[in-house]
Amino acid sequence: MPLVAAAVCPHPPLIVPELAGAAAPELDDLRAACAAALARLLATEPDEILLVGGGPETTRFGAADHGSLRGYGLDRYVRLWKTNCSGVEALPLSLTVGAWLVGRTGTELPRLARSVAVDAPVAECAELGVALSADSERRTALLVMGDGSACRGVKAPGYDDPRAEAYDDGVARALADADAEALLGLDPVLSAELRVAGRASWQVLAGAVRAAGGDWRGEPHHYSAPYGVAYFVAFWGRVGEPARPAVANGEQR
């Protein structure tokens, strides 16, 4: 796979404005950051987008598969790419939100999706990244979905854990520096204790970038923990890879 770029985004259901209701403006900055990172991704002119996100198991999905937001209070299907009778409702939340983010850009690029088990060992995550690197001869851009710790304060879903902020700060630095080795060094046990949803998918990214070789640069777009859950947005690009100016599509909002 000629891996040309990657973007990292979180997948809170409330990023969808219709789900957030009156609280939607609270995540406007996060939505704008995701739009900017995806604009940078598309500016590298990939032939296809491969979505990677955590799920109950490691598997691949068809281009016609879709996810649903019904479990979060919104009766809406979110298609990955194509619409035909062969598709099934199969995407986990991470890939459903990822498909929603890509859909907002208006791009017609082909989309594929792979989930990685959220409790997958580090070696398995890295090996999946290597496998993805050999899976296509097309210029491929990765959209990697994942949240940080859910233990940032007493109102956080996992309550307060004094280790959470340092963990998230480390992830933020790794994403800003395009540091694949730092991501591969994330401890699965600590990550699970902190209820991190993105550890496995970030390590797939690290494995893919390491297998792709070359020099990579990181561009941080966002880091916050508004509801006690850490959200990161970043762009990784190859050093020397040409790109058009990053301008968000007019359909983004």
C-alpha positions in Angstrom: 0.0 0.0 0.0 1.5 3.3 -1.0 0.4 4.9 2.3 0.4 8.7 1.6 -1.2 10.1 4.8 -3.2 9.5 7.9 -5.7 11.5 10.0 -6.6 10.7 13.6 -10.0 11.6 14.9 -12.2 10.7 18.0 -15.6 9.1 17.8 -17.9 10.5 20.5 -21.5 10.1 19.4 -22.1 13.8 20.4 -19.9 14.9 17.5 -23.1 14.5 15.4 -24.9 17.7 16.0 -28.4 16.1 15.9 -27.4 13.9 18.8 -25.9 16.7 20.9 -29.0 18.9 20.6 -28.6 22.1 22.6 -25.0 21.0 23.6 -23.9 20.8 19.9 -21.9 24.1 20.0 -19.7 22.7 22.8 -18.0 20.4 20.2 -17.9 23.0 17.4 -14.1 23.3 17.8 -13.7 19.5 17.6 -15.8 19.2 14.5 -13.8 22.0 12.9 -10.6 20.3 13.8 -11.8 17.0 12.3 -12.8 18.8 9.1 -9.4 20.4 8.8 -7.6 17.1 9.3 -9.7 15.4 6.7 -9.1 18.3 4.3 -5.4 17.8 4.8 -5.9 14.1 4.1 -7.8 14.7 0.9 -5.2 17.3 -0.2 -2.7 14.4 -0.6 -4.9 13.1 -3.5 -5.3 9.5 -2.4 -7.0 6.9 -4.5 -8.9 5.5 -1.6 -9.6 6.0 2.1 -9.2 3.2 4.6 -11.0 3.7 7.9 -9.6 1.9 11.0 -11.3 1.9 14.4 -11.8 -0.2 17.5 -14.6 -2.8 17.7 -15.5 -6.0 19.5 -13.4 -8.0 17.0 -10.8 -7.6 14.3 -12.6 -7.8 10.9 -13.1 -6.1 7.6 -16.2 -4.6 6.1 -17.7 -4.3 2.7 -18.0 -1.0 0.8 -21.8 -1.2 1.1 -21.9 -1.9 4.8 -23.3 0.8 7.2 -23.6 1.7 10.8 -26.5 3.1 12.8 -26.9 5.8 15.4 -30.2 4.4 16.7 -28.6 3.2 19.8 -27.7 6.8 20.7 -31.1 8.3 20.1 -31.0 9.2 16.4 -32.7 7.0 13.8 -30.1 7.3 11.1 -28.0 4.9 9.0 -24.5 6.0 8.1 -23.2 4.3 5.0 -19.5 3.6 4.5 -19.6 4.2 0.7 -21.8 2.4 -1.7 -25.5 1.8 -1.4 -26.9 -1.6 -2.5 -28.8 -4.5 -1.2 -25.6 -6.5 -0.2 -24.7 -4.1 2.6 -25.5 -4.9 6.2 -25.7 -2.9 9.5 -22.3 -3.9 10.8 -20.0 -0.9 11.5 -19.1 -0.4 15.2 -19.4 3.1 16.6 -15.8 4.1 15.8 -16.3 3.4 12.1 -19.8 4.7 12.0 -18.6 8.1 13.2 -15.6 7.9 10.8 -18.0 7.2 7.9 -20.1 10.2 9.0 -17.0 12.5 9.1 -15.9 11.4 5.6 -19.4 11.8 4.3 -19.4 15.4 5.4 -16.5 16.2 3.1 -18.5 15.3 0.0 -15.7 13.2 -1.5 -16.6 10.3 -3.8 -13.4 8.4 -3.1 -13.7 4.7 -2.5 -13.9 3.8 1.2 -12.9 0.6 2.9 -13.0 -0.2 6.7 -11.3 -2.5 9.1 -12.0 -2.8 12.8 -9.4 -4.0 15.4 -10.4 -5.6 18.6 -10.1 -3.0 21.4 -8.3 -5.5 23.6 -5.9 -6.8 20.8 -2.3 -7.3 21.9 0.3 -4.7 20.7 1.9 -7.2 18.3 -1.4 -8.1 16.7 -2.2 -4.4 16.2 1.2 -3.8 14.6 0.9 -6.8 12.4 -2.5 -5.7 11.2 -0.9 -2.4 10.2 1.8 -4.2 8.3 -0.9 -6.3 6.6 -2.8 -3.2 5.6 0.4 -1.9 4.1 0.6 -4.8 1.7 -3.1 -4.9 0.9 -3.3 -2.5 -2.0 -1.2 -0.9 -4.7 -3.3 2.3 -4.7 -2.5 5.5 -3.0 -4.2 5.0 0.4 -5.0 7.5 3.2 -5.9 6.2 6.6 -8.6 7.6 8.8 -7.9 6.3 12.3 -10.6 6.6 14.9 -10.1 6.5 18.7 -10.7 8.3 22.0 -8.2 8.7 24.8 -8.8 8.1 28.5 -12.3 8.3 30.0 -11.0 9.2 33.5 -10.4 12.9 33.4 -12.3 14.1 36.5 -15.0 13.0 38.8 -17.7 13.4 36.2 -15.8 11.3 33.6 -17.4 8.0 32.5 -14.6 6.1 34.3 -14.4 8.6 37.2 -11.1 10.3 38.1 -7.8 8.6 37.7 -4.6 10.6 38.4 -2.8 8.7 35.7 -5.1 9.7 32.9 -3.7 13.2 32.2 -0.1 12.0 31.9 -1.3 9.2 29.6 -3.2 11.5 27.3 -0.4 14.1 27.2 1.9 11.3 26.0 -0.5 10.3 23.3 -0.9 14.0 22.2 2.9 14.3 22.0 3.2 11.1 20.0 0.5 12.2 17.5 2.1 15.7 17.2 5.5 14.2 16.5 4.3 11.3 14.3 6.1 9.0 16.8 5.1 5.5 15.8 7.3 3.9 18.4 5.7 5.9 21.2 2.3 4.7 20.2 3.5 1.1 20.0 4.8 1.6 23.6 1.3 2.3 25.0 0.5 -0.3 27.7 -2.7 -2.3 26.9 -3.3 -3.0 30.6 -3.0 0.7 31.7 -5.0 1.7 28.6 -7.9 -0.6 29.6 -7.8 0.6 33.2 -8.2 4.2 31.9 -10.9 3.1 29.4 -9.0 4.2 26.4 -10.9 3.4 23.2 -8.2 4.3 20.7 -5.1 2.4 21.8 -5.5 -0.5 19.4 -6.3 1.6 16.4 -3.4 4.0 17.1 -1.1 1.0 17.2 -2.4 -0.2 13.8 -1.5 3.2 12.5 2.0 2.9 14.0 2.5 -0.5 12.4 1.3 0.7 9.0 3.6 3.8 9.1 6.6 1.8 10.3 6.0 -0.8 7.5 5.6 2.0 4.9 8.9 3.5 5.8 10.2 7.0 5.1 10.0 10.1 7.2 6.7 11.3 8.6 5.6 14.6 10.1 2.7 15.2 12.5 0.3 18.2 12.6 -1.7 18.4 15.8 -5.2 19.9 15.3 -6.9 19.4 18.6 -6.6 18.0 22.1 -9.2 18.4 24.8 -11.2 16.5 27.4 -14.6 18.3 27.6 -16.6 15.5 29.2 -13.8 13.8 31.0 -12.8 11.9 27.8 -9.7 12.9 25.9 -10.2 13.7 22.2 -7.3 14.0 19.8 -7.2 15.2 16.2 -4.0 15.0 14.1 -2.7 14.7 10.6 0.3 12.6 9.6 2.0 13.1 6.2 5.0 11.9 4.4 7.9 14.4 4.4 8.2 15.7 0.9 4.7 14.5 -0.2 3.1 17.3 -2.3 -0.3 18.5 -1.4 -2.8 21.1 -2.5 -3.7 23.8 0.0 -6.0 22.4 2.7 -9.4 24.0 2.3 -12.4 22.4 3.9 -15.1 21.4 1.5 -18.1 23.7 1.3 -20.4 20.9 2.4 -18.7 20.7 5.8 -20.4 22.6 8.6 
